[in-house]
Amino acid sequence: MARPFHAALVAFVLTLPAAAQAQTPSPVIGSGFTFATAPYPEVHASTLVETRAGTLLAAWFGGTKERNPDVTIYVARHADGKWLPAIKVAEGVQPDGTRQPTWNPVLFQPRNGPLMLFYKVGPSPQTWWGMVTTSSDDGRTWSAPRRLPDGILGPIKNKPVELADGTILSPASTEHPGNRWALHFERSSDGGKSWQKTPAVESPEGIDAIQPSILMHRDGTLQAVARTRQGMIGATWSDDQGKSWSVLNAVDLPNPNSGTDAVTLADGRHLMVYNHSSHSQRRPSKGFRYPINIALSDDGVAWRKVMTLENAPLAAGYAYPAVIQTRDGMVHITYTHNRKRIRHVVIDPARLPKGDWADTPAVTAP
C-alpha cells in the first residue's frame, strides 16, 4: 500500500538556516512515498501533473534496470491523502514481438483536450523515439499509444508549458552519437496533433546540456534551465514565444550531471529542484546525486539556495526531480530515492526562507 503523508518528517532530513527555523514553521506540509515497496528492482524518472478535475497523478519507469527491455511506464493517482496502486500504462513491445526499454515519462494537462503522457522507447537515448498516450477519464484508462512524427522526441524529462495563445511548448534535447548534447524545443499550435522543432540552442562555450525546464517570466520572456556536463546549470532565453533561443550560458548553481526541474510559481518567483553538488575529481563529468535542494529566483539569473530536502549519503542518491504547483498554491515535488522508491514532498512556498543558505558550499565528490 502507498504510504500516507505525515505532518512530521519521518526518516526525512530538512535543513534550513537557523534563523529561518526560529521564525517560520516548516515549509514541508507532508512527505511520503508513492509506494512502500516496488514490485520491480529499480524505479526512476518520475513526473507529476494536476488534472483538470484536480487529481494529482505521478508516473515513473520501473524494471530490472534502466535500459533493460522489461522497463515499463507506471501511473498512480493520489486520492484521500494517499497514493493508489500504480497501473502499467506503456511498455516497449514492438510489432514484431521484440521488446525495447521505455524511458522518461512526462505527464501534461493542456487547458483543452485530454491528459497526455509522453515517453520514449528505444535501446538508448541516442536512438530512442517519442511516444504519446492520452486519457479522457482523469488517468484511469489510457489510449493506444502512438509514435510522434520523425524527428520529434517530445519532452525529454520535464513538463511542457502552454502559452497564452494555446501553443504547447515542449522542452527537448538530443544526445547525439559521439556523446554530444544539445537542447531544442518543440511547438504545437493544434493541441499536439502536429509539431515544429526549433533549431538546436547554440553553445559556443562548449556546454553540453540536456533535459531543460521552461520558466515563464512576467514580461513574456521564456527561460529554460538544464542539466549539463560542465558542473553548472545551463540557461537559455527566448523573447519570441520559444521560436528561437539565446546562446547557452550558465546560472550560479552547481550541477553534478544530474537531472533538475523548475517551475514558475503563481507569485512570479521561479523554483528549482536540483542536487547542490559538484563534480568528482576522479570522474570529471559526474558527482554525487546528494543532497537534493530547492533554490528560488526572482529573475532567473540570481538564485537563492533556500532548502535541503534530503542529504543523507545514498549509493544512488536523490535524483531526477519533478515539480509542479497545484491550484491550491502548494508545490509538489517527486524524485527518485536511491533507485528504489519515489519520494513525494509537499511544500508551502509562502514558508520558504527569503534569504540564502549561510556559507553552505556544494558537496564535492572525491
ChimeraX attribute file (.defattr): number of C-alpha atoms within 10 A of each C-alpha:
attribute: neighborCount
match mode: 1-to-1
recipient: residues
	/A:1	11
	/A:2	18
	/A:3	16
	/A:4	16
	/A:5	20
	/A:6	13
	/A:7	12
	/A:8	12
	/A:9	15
	/A:10	11
	/A:11	10
	/A:12	13
	/A:13	12
	/A:14	15
	/A:15	15
	/A:16	20
	/A:17	17
	/A:18	10
	/A:19	9
	/A:20	17
	/A:21	13
	/A:22	10
	/A:23	10
	/A:24	12
	/A:25	12
	/A:26	19
	/A:27	20
	/A:28	21
	/A:29	18
	/A:30	19
	/A:31	24
	/A:32	24
	/A:33	21
	/A:34	27
	/A:35	22
	/A:36	14
	/A:37	14
	/A:38	15
	/A:39	12
	/A:40	14
	/A:41	13
	/A:42	18
	/A:43	26
	/A:44	27
	/A:45	25
	/A:46	31
	/A:47	29
	/A:48	27
	/A:49	26
	/A:50	22
	/A:51	21
	/A:52	15
	/A:53	8
	/A:54	12
	/A:55	14
	/A:56	19
	/A:57	21
	/A:58	25
	/A:59	28
	/A:60	27
	/A:61	27
	/A:62	28
	/A:63	21
	/A:64	15
	/A:65	17
	/A:66	19
	/A:67	17
	/A:68	16
	/A:69	20
	/A:70	18
	/A:71	25
	/A:72	26
	/A:73	28
	/A:74	20
	/A:75	24
	/A:76	23
	/A:77	21
	/A:78	17
	/A:79	11
	/A:80	7
	/A:81	12
	/A:82	17
	/A:83	23
	/A:84	18
	/A:85	14
	/A:86	20
	/A:87	15
	/A:88	14
	/A:89	20
	/A:90	26
	/A:91	22
	/A:92	21
	/A:93	16
	/A:94	10
	/A:95	7
	/A:96	6
	/A:97	8
	/A:98	9
	/A:99	18
	/A:100	22
	/A:101	25
	/A:102	31
	/A:103	31
	/A:104	23
	/A:105	31
	/A:106	27
	/A:107	29
	/A:108	24
	/A:109	21
	/A:110	18
	/A:111	13
	/A:112	9
	/A:113	13
	/A:114	19
	/A:115	22
	/A:116	22
	/A:117	28
	/A:118	26
	/A:119	30
	/A:120	31
	/A:121	28
	/A:122	18
	/A:123	18
	/A:124	17
	/A:125	17
	/A:126	15
	/A:127	13
	/A:128	19
	/A:129	22
	/A:130	22
	/A:131	21
	/A:132	22
	/A:133	19
	/A:134	22
	/A:135	17
	/A:136	13
	/A:137	12
	/A:138	20
	/A:139	22
	/A:140	12
	/A:141	12
	/A:142	17
	/A:143	13
	/A:144	11
	/A:145	16
	/A:146	12
	/A:147	16
	/A:148	20
	/A:149	15
	/A:150	8
	/A:151	12
	/A:152	19
	/A:153	26
	/A:154	32
	/A:155	29
	/A:156	27
	/A:157	31
	/A:158	33
	/A:159	31
	/A:160	25
	/A:161	21
	/A:162	20
	/A:163	15
	/A:164	9
	/A:165	8
	/A:166	15
	/A:167	18
	/A:168	23
	/A:169	26
	/A:170	29
	/A:171	28
	/A:172	26
	/A:173	25
	/A:174	21
	/A:175	18
	/A:176	12
	/A:177	10
	/A:178	7
	/A:179	9
	/A:180	14
	/A:181	21
	/A:182	21
	/A:183	26
	/A:184	24
	/A:185	29
	/A:186	24
	/A:187	25
	/A:188	17
	/A:189	16
	/A:190	11
	/A:191	17
	/A:192	18
	/A:193	9
	/A:194	13
	/A:195	21
	/A:196	15
	/A:197	18
	/A:198	16
	/A:199	14
	/A:200	17
	/A:201	19
	/A:202	17
	/A:203	17
	/A:204	9
	/A:205	9
	/A:206	13
	/A:207	22
	/A:208	20
	/A:209	28
	/A:210	28
	/A:211	26
	/A:212	33
	/A:213	27
	/A:214	26
	/A:215	23
	/A:216	22
	/A:217	16
	/A:218	12
	/A:219	7
	/A:220	13
	/A:221	14
	/A:222	20
	/A:223	22
	/A:224	24
	/A:225	27
	/A:226	30
	/A:227	26
	/A:228	27
	/A:229	21
	/A:230	21
	/A:231	23
	/A:232	24
	/A:233	26
	/A:234	25
	/A:235	24
	/A:236	23
	/A:237	22
	/A:238	17
	/A:239	14
	/A:240	11
	/A:241	18
	/A:242	24
	/A:243	16
	/A:244	17
	/A:245	24
	/A:246	15
	/A:247	15
	/A:248	23
	/A:249	18
	/A:250	18
	/A:251	16
	/A:252	12
	/A:253	21
	/A:254	23
	/A:255	29
	/A:256	30
	/A:257	27
	/A:258	26
	/A:259	25
	/A:260	29
	/A:261	26
	/A:262	26
	/A:263	24
	/A:264	22
	/A:265	19
	/A:266	11
	/A:267	11
	/A:268	15
	/A:269	18
	/A:270	20
	/A:271	27
	/A:272	25
	/A:273	27
	/A:274	31
	/A:275	33
	/A:276	26
	/A:277	27
	/A:278	27
	/A:279	25
	/A:280	17
	/A:281	12
	/A:282	10
	/A:283	10
	/A:284	15
	/A:285	17
	/A:286	20
	/A:287	23
	/A:288	26
	/A:289	29
	/A:290	29
	/A:291	22
	/A:292	23
	/A:293	23
	/A:294	19
	/A:295	22
	/A:296	27
	/A:297	16
	/A:298	15
	/A:299	13
	/A:300	22
	/A:301	13
	/A:302	13
	/A:303	20
	/A:304	20
	/A:305	24
	/A:306	21
	/A:307	21
	/A:308	22
	/A:309	21
	/A:310	19
	/A:311	20
	/A:312	14
	/A:313	13
	/A:314	14
	/A:315	11
	/A:316	14
	/A:317	21
	/A:318	29
	/A:319	27
	/A:320	26
	/A:321	31
	/A:322	30
	/A:323	27
	/A:324	23
	/A:325	22
	/A:326	17
	/A:327	10
	/A:328	8
	/A:329	15
	/A:330	18
	/A:331	21
	/A:332	22
	/A:333	22
	/A:334	28
	/A:335	29
	/A:336	24
	/A:337	21
	/A:338	19
	/A:339	21
	/A:340	19
	/A:341	22
	/A:342	29
	/A:343	20
	/A:344	25
	/A:345	20
	/A:346	21
	/A:347	19
	/A:348	18
	/A:349	18
	/A:350	12
	/A:351	14
	/A:352	20
	/A:353	22
	/A:354	12
	/A:355	13
	/A:356	16
	/A:357	19
	/A:358	11
	/A:359	7
	/A:360	10
	/A:361	11
	/A:362	17
	/A:363	20
	/A:364	15
	/A:365	18
	/A:366	11
